[in-house]
Every structure is written in structure tokens, then in C-alpha cells.
Amino acid sequence: MIAVVLAGGVGERFWPSSRRRRPKQLLDLTGRGSMLQLTLDRLDGLASREDTFVMTFAEQRDAVLAELCGRVPDANVVGEPEIRNTAPSIGLAAVIARRTRGDQTMLVLPADHLVGAAERFREQVRAGLRYLAGADDLVTFGIVPTRPETGYGYIRIGEERWNEGRDRVFAAAGFVEKPSPERARELVAAGCLWNSGMFMWRSGAVLDGMARHAPELAAVLAPIEAAVGTPQFGGVLKREYPRAPSVSIDYGLMEKARNVAVMRADFAWNDVGSWEFVRDAGTPDADGNVTVGEHVVIDGKDNTVVAPGRLVGMIGVEGLVVVDGGDAILVCRRDRVQDIKQIVAELKRRGRGDLV
């Protein structure tokens, strides 16, 4: 099996800690290692070092290599010339894998997710391998919801296609974008699953799907695949890849293809999408405050403070997020954490690339 870890992107909702040259997947947000390191830990026993590829942005490649400390061969860390979303990144990984390893099964994992039960995760990946031995599907992992969540997409499930013990695979009957609170409650009640963004398929199957449903992307990938393993590869990649449409794998392929299946995943999972993650991973005090580092909170409740290198004092405030990024500090209401990207956009407008 080939493992592909998607470790590009910037993680703007984790500003000011996450920056373009050191994004959130390289941060230690749990005290147990970076998100990238934890993702590689989950691959133990599933894919060898030589069969593990890490896809990142060229500007971040040196930082990723330093974080990996040789856990993956340097040649398997691919620096994309531009950030072009998940479909081009996965397509690039697929052409490299097919050209160098043949038409094998690929497991695709974002580097910035947290899985709470690694062994159960491995069991379900192995179950996916057994299913794909007799099917030519594009398989996504659908997480059993624990609450009506408006920050995640959902997958409607259709007829059951396969089962083995606790493991079950269904036809994917449809994808639902991030819903309203009321709609989220309806989706959970109807048995829909969270869309995890983790996938399994043969490299040939995903590339066939792109040729059918994303021809502009397939046209970009063709000359890149032809150059894999040749001295011209770097130049061809740099010339062709920026022409790829910037589109997600869900929108570009999964929502259009008919051979999409979903494995019902029952392991604990968090996509680490905002600073609210700290509350999921931490333990609130009696007033609902979650703090990382030594801080003083008086007459305050339901605050999140992430400032391990600086003492923060708070009096009479509630529902705030405070993050010390060293050269920048974030203060916002907890219900506005999804808007942190607006700060990054404003800094870019002001020409403050040093802070993003």
C-alpha cells in the first residue's frame, strides 16, 4: 500500500502560531508531537517509509524535511510549486505513485487531523484494503458523528456494499456542505456521516476518475507523469503544475463520480480546524477556562488561552480566545474563530508578509 500525507496549506485559522513557512501541521498542539509526526505514527504497520509520500508546498519543504528527521526518504517529500488545493495535490501523488510503484492502493491522509484510537484506525484501513481487493471504488472514510456539527461536511449513505465484523462499507448517496445548526441536527438524526477527507483507492482508479470528471486537471497531470523519474521532472512540474485548477478533491471528483463508497469509521477523530480544538484536547477548569501555559484568570469564564511562553492575565472577561504567536497576539471571541482568516487577508493587503 502507498500512503500519501497531505502536508501543504497554511492553516490560516491558527494564526498567529501557524505561518506560511511553518503551518499548523508542523505545530505541536497536543504536547505529543506535531500533527505531521502524529499522522506518520498512525501509519506504523500500514505502509513502509519507502512507500510513504508527503505532499507539501515548495516553500515549506525544508521545514517539513526538518520535522520528519528522516522518517520518510527525502525524495518522497514532494514540494508543489504552488498551493492548488487537494485535487491537484492528490493527482500529483497518484501519478508519482503509479509511475514508481505501479497501480497500487493509495491511502490519503491530511497531516492536520487528530485520531484518538490509532489501532482502531489501522484496523479500518486494513478492512478498506480487503474491500478494495474486490472493488474498484473511490473510498472515503465517514466519521460517525458525536454531535450536530456545523463546521464539517456530511455524507449521506446508501445501500450496504460490504461488511466484515464491525466494518461496513456503503454506497455514498450524496455530499452535503457545512450545514446550518438545524440542518446539522437533521443530518445526524438521518444517520449521515462526517466527511473526514481521508480516502483509499487505487492510483489508477483516482486518475481514471480525474480523466472523466476533471479533464483540465488530467491534462496537466499527463506530462508530469511522463516526466516522473527523468531529469526533466523538476522543470516539467514547475511549468505544468501552476496550470492546474485550484479545486478540492470533493468538488472536483467525489461529488461527481458514481463509484464512490464510504467506510463507516467509528474511531475518535478531529479535523483540528480552529483554535476551538484546544478545548476539545484540553481540560477546562471550574469556570470553563482552558489554558496552555501559566496564566491568571480572575472572574473570567469559558476562555481559551494559548501562550506557553508568556503569562497572560485576564479579569472579568468571558468567551475569548487569546493566542501568543511571539511577534503577534490574537484576541477574539470564541464564536469568531472562523473569521481569523480575515486578519491574515488584511495583513497581506498591508504588505506584512513577515507576519503571515
Secondary structure, 3 states (H helix, E strand, C coil): CEEEEECCCCCHHHCCCCCCCCCHHHCCCCCCCCHHHHHHHHCCCCCCHHHEEEEEEHHHHHHHHHHHCCCCCHHHEEEECCCCCHHHHHHHHHHHHHHHHCCCEEEEEECCCEECCHHHHHHHHHHHHHHHCCCCCEEEEEECCCCCCCCCCEEEEEEEEEEECCEEEEEEEEEECCCCHHHHHHHHHCCCEEEEEEEEEEHHHHHHHHHHHCHHHHHHHHHHHHHCCCCCHHHHHHHHHHHCCCCCHHHHHHCCCCCEEEEEECCCEECCCCCCHHHHHCCCCCCCCEEECCCEEECCECCEEECCCCCCEEECCECEEEEECCCCEEEEEHHHHHHHHHHHHHHHHCCCHHHC
